[in-house]
Amino acid sequence: MYDRLLVAIDDSAATERVLKAASGLASLANGEVWVLHLREAEVLPKAMVPAAESRGEASKFVNEAVAELAKAGVKAHGEVRSTFYGQAAKEIIDDARSHDVGVIVMGSKGHGDLAGLLLGSTAHKVIHLADRPVLVVR
């Protein structure tokens, strides 16, 4: 099965289900999980709007996810990085390559295909950019 997984999490309701799915997959192969949370900031012509959460809040969120996986017996690592709005999919793909994971696990906010195309859903972009399997959890 998959012995190395990348789990991309955000503050959506799907995160709990994403972690449960990742835990189940990792447990099948005594796998290792990298939990990634990206803080997206918007760029305006002459100003940068900061991410909605502080770095401390994001770190706490990731640490809780890593602790939840560890409690289930899964070896897990956490990382918080900042990126610009619209670059999350590229960052997720880059992280998957750098950790040489077999699968990317992430959530979907439930937008349909048309909304995903119009809104530029991160999950939609990751699926199209990925060179490895992507499990999207709703």
C-alpha positions in Angstrom: 0.0 0.0 0.0 1.2 3.6 0.6 4.1 3.8 3.1 4.6 7.6 2.7 1.7 10.0 2.6 1.3 13.8 2.3 -1.7 15.2 4.1 -2.6 18.7 3.1 -5.0 20.2 5.7 -6.8 23.5 6.0 -9.5 24.8 8.4 -12.4 23.2 6.7 -14.8 20.7 8.2 -13.3 17.9 6.0 -10.0 18.0 8.0 -11.1 15.5 10.6 -12.2 13.1 7.8 -8.9 13.7 5.9 -6.9 12.7 9.0 -9.0 9.6 9.6 -8.5 8.5 6.0 -4.8 9.2 6.1 -4.5 7.3 9.4 -6.2 4.3 7.9 -4.0 4.2 4.8 -0.8 4.7 6.8 -1.8 2.0 9.3 -2.1 -0.6 6.5 1.6 -0.2 5.6 3.0 1.0 8.8 3.5 4.2 6.9 4.8 7.7 7.6 2.7 10.9 7.2 3.7 14.5 6.5 1.0 17.0 7.5 1.2 20.2 5.6 -0.7 23.4 6.2 -0.2 26.4 4.0 -1.0 29.9 5.1 -2.1 31.8 2.0 -1.7 35.5 1.8 -3.2 37.7 -0.9 -1.0 40.0 -2.9 -2.5 43.4 -3.9 -0.7 45.8 -6.2 1.1 47.7 -3.3 0.2 45.8 -0.2 0.2 42.3 1.1 -2.9 41.1 3.0 -1.7 38.6 5.7 -3.1 35.1 6.0 -6.3 34.9 8.1 -4.6 33.0 10.9 -1.4 33.7 12.8 1.6 31.4 12.4 1.0 30.3 16.0 -2.6 29.3 15.3 -1.5 27.4 12.2 1.3 25.6 14.1 -1.2 24.6 16.9 -3.6 23.3 14.2 -0.8 21.1 12.6 0.5 20.0 16.0 -2.9 18.8 17.0 -3.2 16.8 13.7 0.2 15.2 14.2 -0.8 14.3 17.8 -4.0 12.7 16.6 -2.1 10.6 14.0 0.5 9.7 16.6 -2.3 8.6 19.0 -3.5 6.2 16.3 0.0 4.8 16.1 1.1 6.6 12.9 4.5 8.2 12.6 3.8 11.8 11.6 5.6 15.1 11.0 4.1 18.5 10.6 4.9 21.6 8.6 3.4 25.1 8.3 4.5 27.3 5.4 3.4 30.6 4.0 2.5 31.0 0.3 0.7 33.4 -1.9 -3.0 32.9 -2.7 -3.3 30.6 -5.8 0.1 28.9 -5.2 -1.1 26.2 -2.7 -1.5 23.4 -5.3 2.0 23.9 -6.6 3.4 23.9 -3.0 1.5 20.7 -2.3 2.9 19.0 -5.4 6.4 20.2 -4.6 6.1 18.9 -1.0 4.9 15.5 -2.3 7.9 15.2 -4.5 10.4 16.3 -1.9 9.1 13.7 0.6 8.7 11.1 -2.2 5.2 10.2 -1.0 3.0 7.6 -2.7 -0.3 9.5 -2.3 -1.6 13.0 -1.5 -4.6 13.1 0.9 -6.6 16.3 1.1 -10.1 17.6 1.6 -12.6 19.3 -0.6 -14.8 22.1 0.4 -17.6 20.4 -1.6 -17.7 22.8 -4.6 -18.9 21.1 -7.8 -16.8 20.9 -11.0 -18.1 24.2 -12.3 -17.5 26.0 -9.0 -14.1 24.4 -8.9 -13.2 25.7 -12.3 -14.6 29.2 -11.5 -13.1 29.4 -8.0 -9.9 27.6 -8.8 -10.3 24.9 -6.1 -6.9 23.8 -4.7 -8.0 20.1 -4.8 -9.0 20.5 -8.4 -5.6 22.0 -9.3 -3.7 19.3 -7.3 -5.5 16.5 -9.2 -4.5 18.0 -12.5 -0.9 18.7 -11.5 -0.1 15.6 -9.6 2.2 12.8 -10.9 0.9 10.5 -8.2 -2.5 9.4 -6.8 -4.6 12.0 -4.9 -7.3 11.0 -2.5 -9.8 13.8 -2.1 -12.0 13.4 1.0 -15.4 15.1 1.4 
